[in-house]
Amino acid sequence: MTEYVTLEHGQLACDVVGDGPLVVLSHGMGTVRHDFRHLVGPLAAAGYRVVNVDMRGHGESSLDWPSVTGKAAISRTDVAEDLLGVIRAFGGPAVIVGHSLSGGSATIAAAQAPELVTAIVEIEPFTLTQRLHAGALLTSRRYRRGMVRLALTSMMNSLPWWRRYLDIAYPTKPADYDRYLAGLENILRQPERWAEFMKTGQTTPADAHARLADVRCPALVIMGSADPDFADPEAEANAIVAAMPDGSGRVVMVDNGGHYPHAQFADHVAAVIIPFLDQHAVHGKSAGVGRVG
């Protein structure tokens, strides 16, 4: 059953499963919290209280949040502030598991409020300032297809092109992919939800990149080897860790993982994340329930 966290400027929809130290899941742009549908159960079964959140404007969360940019945009800093609000509402501290845009948000949240964030997991994160790799467009079909489809999604304001992007962002697909995609499309066909998705493209990861050196908690970066968003996914992940303080981060690669390895290979990703949580989640301090609306 959907619960809501009421913050100053709106409500965030979430599912809450399990008991134990707090783990907050935050999906990426243009999707919904259901992205984590195959990861929530294993984390809860491992002894964690999992709060799976819809990003502002996405899924069942409320619309038209004010942005720190002052524009009609959704930035990584905006989402980081929301995640810290969720952690406070549920009596943190917490480990944040952020995917894509929310990977950058996890960086900002950890740097901004170290007392609330004990560790971060970034899955296929857009945390570094990006540039187009012209050489890779010629040599890497995977990267070329990803960049073209993302560009056409934005330029043509096109749900069909977003669907085509997702098709290659999942090099292999979970058994329920068609049903998941149909549900996602039903949400994105709502004009106001599509407009919120488009707001995520109005900002860059520069705000997250600028905070990497300020991260003092342990960090785990999970990257799929077949992610079409990056010219060299492993190099991207290593560069994120290299920008953090020495020894704070490490990289795990997922063979044939696209941009959504937590949905493609949930058991494998859970087997990577759970030992990290066992080591770095704060036990005994986040079992209390904060106020949700």
Secondary structure as GFF3:
##gff-version 3
##sequence-region A 1 293
A	DSSP	beta_strand	3	7	.	.	.	ID=ss1
A	DSSP	beta_strand	10	17	.	.	.	ID=ss2
A	DSSP	beta_strand	22	26	.	.	.	ID=ss3
A	DSSP	three_ten_helix	33	36	.	.	.	ID=ss4
A	DSSP	alpha_helix	37	45	.	.	.	ID=ss5
A	DSSP	beta_strand	49	53	.	.	.	ID=ss6
A	DSSP	alpha_helix	76	89	.	.	.	ID=ss7
A	DSSP	beta_strand	94	99	.	.	.	ID=ss8
A	DSSP	alpha_helix	101	112	.	.	.	ID=ss9
A	DSSP	beta_strand	117	123	.	.	.	ID=ss10
A	DSSP	alpha_helix	134	139	.	.	.	ID=ss11
A	DSSP	alpha_helix	141	155	.	.	.	ID=ss12
A	DSSP	alpha_helix	159	169	.	.	.	ID=ss13
A	DSSP	alpha_helix	177	188	.	.	.	ID=ss14
A	DSSP	alpha_helix	191	200	.	.	.	ID=ss15
A	DSSP	alpha_helix	206	209	.	.	.	ID=ss16
A	DSSP	three_ten_helix	212	214	.	.	.	ID=ss17
A	DSSP	beta_strand	219	224	.	.	.	ID=ss18
A	DSSP	alpha_helix	233	243	.	.	.	ID=ss19
A	DSSP	beta_strand	249	254	.	.	.	ID=ss20
A	DSSP	alpha_helix	261	264	.	.	.	ID=ss21
A	DSSP	alpha_helix	266	280	.	.	.	ID=ss22
###
